[in-house]
């Protein structure tokens, strides 16, 4: 005759088995919940990362002049132009105090700085190279007059571009780049060189200038910049190359290829959606490399002078935003603070629907 304990054995075993299975099932449910949660968070994060980071383009203004604007959490930082002349007032004498001051202001506001290093101007009375570059015969005048088209319906203006195709001028520019990197690499978010476009008098071109010399000089300059700045983002603005149309010299394709090989970002001004001149130059390359290339586009005052041929109205925020983000693939936007465009067009859109923000405003 079996004892009560022996008769209950199978029941006890069955109960333990059921309890164990319940624990396994609960663990699987919990694991599934964790996986689903991670998928959700990753999807939300990916969606947020798809939104561009916004930098206010201040031109040559000090960051302190725009403290109220910097309070918005959808503004990542500012882009400021610093001219070669400002940063090297005398040969071999460097003055980075303006950058230091702007960094201090931005640091207190928890914002980032993007430097545009300027060697050219678009006004006939402004030279953005040091005086010694223009005055010392070693540099063959240092600058050349260029012509500029400042916007739809605006008269052609002139300015001055550094003779970057001149090895002596280029050597001094590279020294400045290395000095900047020694002081600010990793402290600034990024640095960019200005647009590649220049227009000279075809009947009287600058001394020793050739299309090839200019192209290789621009290539060398951004290569030196990338080698010097190992931690901060490096971007070359590219829109046109002198003497080229529709990549017929392979300048455009070669620079995009070089940028991809060396992890250099590209971008530029002249955001006019689907404009023919740009569609025959840089725009198709940006589109082809969308998602593969770090792209930073600048929406500046002249862009607002153009009209959308489909509507007859001036381009507005949605036109610029959708084109730069969806067609060009820009992850960085440098947007002008010029009024009334800033208050009317950009300010109402400073929210998490359009930009990568730190918190909801």
C-alpha positions, 0 to 999 in steps of 0.5 A: 500500500502506497503512502500518501506522500508517494501518491502525491508525488506525481501531483507535486511534480506536475505542479512544479512543472506547471510553475516552471513553465509559467516562469519561462513564459513570463520571462519570454513575455518580459523579453519580448516587451523589452525588445519591442520597447527598444525597437520603439525607442530606436525608431523614435531616435532614428526619426529624430536623427533624420531631422536636420540640425539648425545653425543660425548664420550670423555673417560677421556678427558676434554671438552675443548680439543674438543671445535671445535667439539662442534660447530656443532648444531647436537651434544647435548653434551658430555659423560665423564668418571670420576673415583671414584678415581678422585672424592674421592682422600682421604676417605671422601674428594671429588674433583669435580673440573674437573666436574665443569670445564667441565660444565663451558666449555660446558655451554659456548658452550650451550652443555650438560654433561653426566657423566659416573661414573667409578668403574672399569678398563680394563688395569692391571695398572689402578685402578679406586677406591681410594687408601684407598679402596684397602689399608684398610682391611675393604674393603678386597682388594677393587678390583678384577682382571677381564678379558676383550675382547677388540675387534675382533682379539685383545688379552684378557686383564685384569683390576680391578673391585670394589668389589661391592658385598662387603657391605663395598665397596658399602657403600662408593660408595653410599656416593660418589653418594649422594655427586655428586647428592647434587652438580650436580642433575639437572645441568648435563643432565645425569649420567650412571654406567658402564657395568654389564659384568665382567669376573673372573678366574672361578677356582679362583673367588674373595673372597665372590663373587657369581653371586647372590651377584653381581647381587643384588649389581648392582641392589642396586647401580642403585637404589641408583643412581636413588633415589639420582638423581631426575632431571638428567637422570639415565642410567645403562649400561647392556650387560652381567651378570656373570654366565648367558646366555640367561636369565637362571638366570633371571638377565637380565629380572629382571633388565629390569623390575626394570628399567621400574618400576623405570623410569631408562634408560638402555644402554651399549657398545658392539654395534655389530649388531645382534652378537650372544652373545648379542642376547642371552643377552641384545639385545632382551630386548631392542628390546622388550621394544623399544619406552617404555624404555629410551635407550642410546647406546655407539658406541666405538672403539672396535665396529669398529674391527668387520666385518659384516658377510653378507658383510665381511666388517668392520661395519660402520656408517650406520650399527651402526646407523640403528641397535641402532635406529631401532632395539634397539630403542636408543634415546641417542647415545654416539659416540666415537671420536677416530680417524680415525673413527670420521672423516671418519665415524661420522663427515660426518653424523652430520646433521638433517637427522640423529640426533636431531639438534638445527638448520641446519648446 
